[in-house]
Structure formats: C-alpha cells, structure tokens
Amino acid sequence: MTRLRSIAAGAFLLAMSPHASWAACNISDAQLEEAVLENAELRAPQNRYLVHDLRALRDAAFLLWNYGLEEDCERLVGNIKELIAAPHMGSLGTNDEDEADQQLAAGEPQWHRLGQIKGTRGEPGEDALVSINDLDPGLLASEIIGAEVRTSDDMIVGEVRNVVIGTKDRWDYVIVASDGFFVAGKNSLVVPLRYLVIDQKRKSFFLRISNDQVKAVPLMPDQDYNWLADETWRATNDAIFQSLIPDVAENTAQPLPTEGSTE
C-alpha cells in the first residue's frame, strides 16, 4: 500500500470517529472525475497533462485536509474548480524559461549524483537481490516511479522518473535520472528493465553494472521521447547494456512472434 493510500485509510477512520474535528473541506465538491468523464475538452490529448496536474492538485488538497489545514484545502479545491471550468487557463502560465527553471530547481532532490553516496549492501545476513523477471507478484508502476537506482557496487545513480512499456519489440525501459524531480532531465539514462535487480523489500533498484561502467552509457538524447522512434539510437543504447551484461541478454531474449502467430 502506498503512503498516500495509507494516509487515506487513516483519514477515513478518523472521519468516521465521533472525535473527528475537521470535515469542512469537501474535496468531492470539485467533481474532478465527473468532469473528466463528461467534458470532451478535458479528455482531448492536448489536455492529458492538465488532467494529470488536476489530480495531483486534488491529492494535495487531501493532504492539506488530512493535516487540518481546512482553509488551504478549500482554496485549492476552488482552484481545481476554476481549471475544470476553463481548461485553457492551463496555458496561461509564465513563458519565462529562466523563472520556470528556478521554480523547478526548488524541487530537485538534494543528493550527490552518480555514485557519490555509498549504500549498505554487504552487511551480514542481508537478503539476496532479485531479478525483475523473477518477482512474484510483479511490480506496480507506483513501486517503480520515484524509486532510487544504485549500481552493482551500491553507489547511487538517481531515481526512476518514467517507464516505457515495450510493444512489438518487447523492450521495456525505465528512465533513470539523477537531477530534476519527476520530469526526466538532461542527465537521464534509458535502461532496459530486464537489466535491473531489486532488493527483497522493494525499496531500491540496482543496475547490474558498476559505477564506472555507468559512465559508458549514453544520456537520453531528448526529453520529448523522440528517441523511441530512432531505431539506430535505441539499438546502440541496448547494445551497450548487452555488451556489459551479456548473460542477461542471453537468458531473457525471446524470439518475436512470426506473422500470423497468436502467441
């Protein structure tokens, strides 16, 4: 269960308690999900990020309510209603790139980059790492995005910012970035998911290569994911991991289905 769900469960129990002292901010008044269902403008492809942001704002309103900040929660619910009523407001923000960079910088995690923080692997009695392919049950997206990634010698690389689900070529990727927050920055690595292992508590992911070897991996060439259509770049990137960790490539390679196959 994620932290947000845990908070939600606790808040629900408090709300049901006769001693609960706050309920003035009614987040359901925003009717966000109803609006998404009924409003074609909100469902338009160009407004997907707006809907994502609105849901993030709703979650933030819930957290404000949970901490007893009712007035702030009500104010945020009002902002959500405004954006639902006029989706075009989502494009009215500042166009000042320097100011935007400054604001984003405030959300960057304050950690040392590329292997400068040593982890705790190697302690007596620790559990073995698990291959992604051997996990049972499998991973939720919420367990992947935001998780820290370390090298085989237990040096931090950064965090997972995004996941790319493979289609016809069956390659899944995680975007591992060591700067910025949630949005992949310029120093992102495109790592085939099969080359990760994870600790048994599902807290940290580990590359199967050392910190020195990470430096040989190219950075993601663009933040618009145009590289997904660049077969040459992807093949070069994948080949680097295959050369560094050939046994994984051999053990996980699967033939593509032939034309007309139902498998």
N, C-alpha and C positions, 0 to 999 in steps of 0.2 A: 504494500500500500504506500502510495506516495505521501510526502509530507502534507501536501495540500489536502489530500483525501483524509488524512489523519486529523488535520485541523477541522475539516468539515464535519467529520464524525463527532469530534469533541464538542464543536459548537452546536450541533444538533441536539446532543444530550443536554447541554446547558440550556438551550432554548426550551426544551421540554421540562426543565426543572422549575418548580414553583419559585425558586430563589433567583431565577434569571432576571437580570436588571436592565438588559438592553434589547430592543427589538424595533426601534423607531425607523431605522434604515431598512427598507424593504427592497432588496436587490431585484426581486422578481418583477417589481413595477417597471423596470426598464424594458421587459418583454423582448429581450435581445433575440432569443432563439425563434420566437414567433415572427419577429421582423425578418430574420434571415430566411425563414420558410416562405413568407408571403411576399417579400419585396424582391422583385426581379433585379433591381439595381444593385442590391447588396449581394445577390448571387452572381453578378457579372464577373467574369475572370479578372478584370482590372481592379475589382474591389476585394479580392481574396485577402489581401494583406490588411485591408481595413477591418474585415470581419475578424481576422486573427487578432488584431490590435484591440478591437472592441471586447473580445472575450478575455484578453489579458487585463483590460481595464475592469471588467466585471469581477475577475478573480482578485484584483487589487482592492476593489470595493468590499469584497467579502472579508479580506484580511483586515481592512480598516474597521469593519463592523466587529470582527472577532476580537480586536484589541480595544473595543469600546469607544472608538472614535466615530461616533454616530454622525456628527455634522459633516465630517470629511467624507464619510461614506455616502451620505445623501447628496453632497455636492458632486461627487464622482458619478453617481447614478444619474444626476441631472446632465452631466457632460455626455454620458453614454446616450441618453435620450436625444440630445441635440445632434450627435453624429448619426444616429439612426435616422432621424428626420431629414437630415441634409448630408448624405454621404460625400457630396462634393467638398465639404469642409475638410476632408482628409487631405486634400491637395493644397490647402491654403497656408500651410506652414512656411517657415522661412526657407529661402533658397540660398542662404549664406552658407557655403560649404565649410568655411573656417569655423563658424559658430556651431554648425552641426557636429564637426569633428571634436570640438571642445566639449560639447554636451555628451557625446558618445564616450569620450575618454574617461568621463567620470564613472562610467560603468565597467571599466576594464578591471579584471581581477588583478590584484597586486601580488604577482608571483614572479619568480625568476624564470626565464624562458630556457627551453631546450636543455634540460638535464642538469640544472644547477641546484635542484633540491633532491637529496638522496632519500629514498624511501626506506621501508623497514623489512624488505624481503631478506630472507636468510636467517630469521630468528628461529630458535629451537621450537620444534613442534608445529611449525606453520603448515597450513594445508597446501597441497599442490595446486598449480594453476590449471584451469580447464579450457580446452579448446572451444571456440564458439560453436563448432559443429556438434560437440558432444553435450551441450547444455540440455537439460530436461527438468522443468519446462523451458521453452525458448524465452528469448528476451523480449520485453516490451520496449517500444520506442522511448518511453519515459525513463527506462533504465539505461538507455544508450546516450541520448542527447544530454549534454551537460556533464557527463562522466569524465573523470580525468583519465589521461592516457600516459603510460610510462614505457620506457624502453626495457629491453630484456635485462639490462644491468640496473633497473629500478631507478632511472632518472626521469624526471617529469618532462613530458613533451608539451602538453597542453590539455585541452578539453575537446570533446566531440561537439561540434556545432550543428551538424546536419547528417542525414542519412540519405543515400541514393539507392533506391531499390532497383536491382537489375531486372531487365525484361528479357529480350530474346537472347542476349549474350550471357545471361545468368551471373553477371558480376554485380555484387552489392558493394557499396563503398561507404565508409564513414569519412566525414570531413573533419580532420583533426587540426585545430588551430591553436596557436599559442599567444594570440593577442586579440583584443576585442572581446565582445560578450554576446553570445547567441548568434550574431551575424558574422559569418566567416570573414576574416580579414585577409590581408595580403600574405600573411605567413601561414597559409593553410596547406596541409598535406592531404592528398587523396589516397586513402589507404583501403585496399580491398579488405572487406570484412573478414574473409577467411584467414587473414594473417594476424588476427588478434586472438589473444587468450585473456581470461578474466579470473580474478580471484573468486573463491567459492562464496564469499559474502556479497559478490556482485557490486563491489564498490569501485574497483579500479580495473581498467583495461591495460593490457600490456602488448606492445609490439614484440615480434619475435626477433627483432634486430637491436643492436646496441646503439648507444647514443652517438657514437662515431659514425655508424652506418646510416643513421637518420639523416646526417648531413649530405648524403649522396642522393637522397630522394628529392625530386624537383618540387617546387612550390606550385600550388594551384594557379594556373595562368590567368584566370579571370574569376570575378565574383558573381558573374551572371550565369555561370554554369554552361557557357558555350562550349567548353571542353568536352561536354558529354557527346557532342556531335563530331568532335575532332578525333577520328579513329586513330590517327597517327600519334597524337599526344597520349591518348589512353593506352595504346599498345606499348609505347615507350615507358610510360609510368608503370604499367603492370609487369613489364619485362624486368624492371629493376627489382621489384619485390620477388619475382620468380627466381632471379639470379641470386638474390641474397638469401632466400629461403626455399630452395628447390624441392625439398621433401614435402612441404605443404602443397606446393603446386601439383606434384605428382599424386598425392593422396586425395586431393579434392577435385581434381579435374574430372569433368563429366562430358561425354560427347553430346553435342547438340542434337535434338531430335531431327530425324530426316523429314523431308517434305511429305506430308500426308500422315505422319505418325501422330497418334493420340496420346503418347506418353509425355 
